[in-house]
Amino acid sequence: MITSKQAEKIQKLIKPYCITDGKNFRLKDIDPDDTGDFGKNEKDRLKVALEEGIAQLRELQEKLYADNKWGVLLIFQAMDAAGKDGAIKHVFSGVNPQGCQVNSFKAPSSEELDHDFMWRCLKNLPERGRFGIFNRSYYEEVLVVRVHPEYLSAQRLPMTENNIWKKRFQDIAQFEKYLQHNGILVRKFFLHVSKKEQKKRFLERLDNPDKNWKYSQADVKERQHWDEYMAAYEDMIRNTASENAPWFVVPADNKWYTRAVVGAAVIDALLSLDLKFPKVDAGRLVELKAAREALMNE
């Protein structure tokens, strides 16, 4: 059971990074190397807090499933090597895998290109009582496709207007309202890694034989568009952050801090739903009592 004091600590941890109104948002206002009130030498203390959070998340997941009124969609976006896979792996390491659906969205297939830009994500939305985790998402359509507008030709749109990005932002915002109205809670995470830290992690992949498999030549290619991506991310957050589907711009240069913030944000989201185990009515209590007596008399 999470106490009010613990809930306050969670709120304090995540508040600087929660964007519910992006009108005046500036990406440069959030330092990728930030660790909040935790010093760089307090890594172990925060790891302990993360372990406690994982245990709390497990309890809340059970309530989410039993309550069966809400599904939870968690969207992760980031530059390469920002730590999306690690954050998902660590934060959800203690939950029941039967209640968690993870989908990774890479370059669209020919079938996916024959549909609207959100189709492949829509068909993977979580059921009530479950987590749905998107490792990349329909937001790629206002990020990668915006940085590489030549990809639009593959979508064979009937017309490509000058304000296509504005229209897509509007479509996404309306869609996320629709999800909220239909029992799907949405929380979105941009893992904000610095260009310097990304370079360090790329070099680790190249220098460590056990990490060579992680390296892709495409990573360096995309790095050359760093400024364009930062502008696209900033515009995306400005236009799609809302009260019902906020963005969390999470500092990602220190993985241990990233994971703690993500875990806290997920717990806070579940607490906002006021989840409860279903109450058993009088008739059902009579059935349970009779079943118990039958077992005892065997």
Rosetta blueprint (number, residue, H / E / L):
1 M L
2 I L
3 T L
4 S H
5 K H
6 Q H
7 A H
8 E H
9 K H
10 I H
11 Q H
12 K H
13 L H
14 I H
15 K H
16 P H
17 Y H
18 C E
19 I E
20 T L
21 D L
22 G L
23 K L
24 N L
25 F L
26 R L
27 L H
28 K H
29 D H
30 I L
31 D L
32 P L
33 D L
34 D L
35 T L
36 G L
37 D L
38 F L
39 G L
40 K H
41 N H
42 E H
43 K H
44 D H
45 R H
46 L H
47 K H
48 V H
49 A H
50 L H
51 E H
52 E H
53 G H
54 I H
55 A H
56 Q H
57 L H
58 R H
59 E H
60 L H
61 Q H
62 E H
63 K H
64 L H
65 Y H
66 A H
67 D H
68 N L
69 K L
70 W L
71 G E
72 V E
73 L E
74 L E
75 I E
76 F E
77 Q E
78 A E
79 M L
80 D L
81 A L
82 A L
83 G L
84 K H
85 D H
86 G H
87 A H
88 I H
89 K H
90 H H
91 V H
92 F L
93 S L
94 G L
95 V L
96 N L
97 P H
98 Q H
99 G H
100 C E
101 Q E
102 V E
103 N E
104 S E
105 F L
106 K L
107 A L
108 P L
109 S L
110 S H
111 E H
112 E H
113 L H
114 D L
115 H L
116 D L
117 F L
118 M L
119 W H
120 R H
121 C H
122 L H
123 K L
124 N L
125 L L
126 P L
127 E L
128 R L
129 G L
130 R L
131 F E
132 G E
133 I E
134 F E
135 N E
136 R L
137 S L
138 Y H
139 Y H
140 E H
141 E H
142 V H
143 L L
144 V H
145 V H
146 R H
147 V H
148 H L
149 P H
150 E H
151 Y H
152 L H
153 S H
154 A H
155 Q H
156 R L
157 L L
158 P L
159 M L
160 T L
161 E L
162 N L
163 N L
164 I H
165 W H
166 K H
167 K H
168 R H
169 F H
170 Q H
171 D H
172 I H
173 A H
174 Q H
175 F H
176 E H
177 K H
178 Y H
179 L H
180 Q H
181 H H
182 N L
183 G L
184 I E
185 L E
186 V E
187 R E
188 K E
189 F E
190 F E
191 L E
192 H E
193 V L
194 S L
195 K H
196 K H
197 E H
198 Q H
199 K H
200 K H
201 R H
202 F H
203 L H
204 E H
205 R H
206 L H
207 D H
208 N L
209 P H
210 D H
211 K H
212 N H
213 W H
214 K H
215 Y L
216 S L
217 Q H
218 A H
219 D H
220 V H
221 K H
222 E H
223 R H
224 Q L
225 H L
226 W H
227 D H
228 E H
229 Y H
230 M H
231 A H
232 A H
233 Y H
234 E H
235 D H
236 M H
237 I H
238 R H
239 N H
240 T H
241 A L
242 S L
243 E L
244 N L
245 A L
246 P L
247 W E
248 F E
249 V E
250 V E
251 P E
252 A L
253 D L
254 N L
255 K H
256 W H
257 Y H
258 T H
259 R H
260 A H
261 V H
262 V H
263 G H
264 A H
265 A H
266 V H
267 I H
268 D H
269 A H
270 L H
271 L H
272 S L
273 L L
274 D L
275 L L
276 K L
277 F L
278 P L
279 K L
280 V L
281 D L
282 A H
283 G H
284 R H
285 L H
286 V H
287 E H
288 L H
289 K H
290 A H
291 A H
292 R H
293 E H
294 A H
295 L H
296 M H
297 N L
298 E L
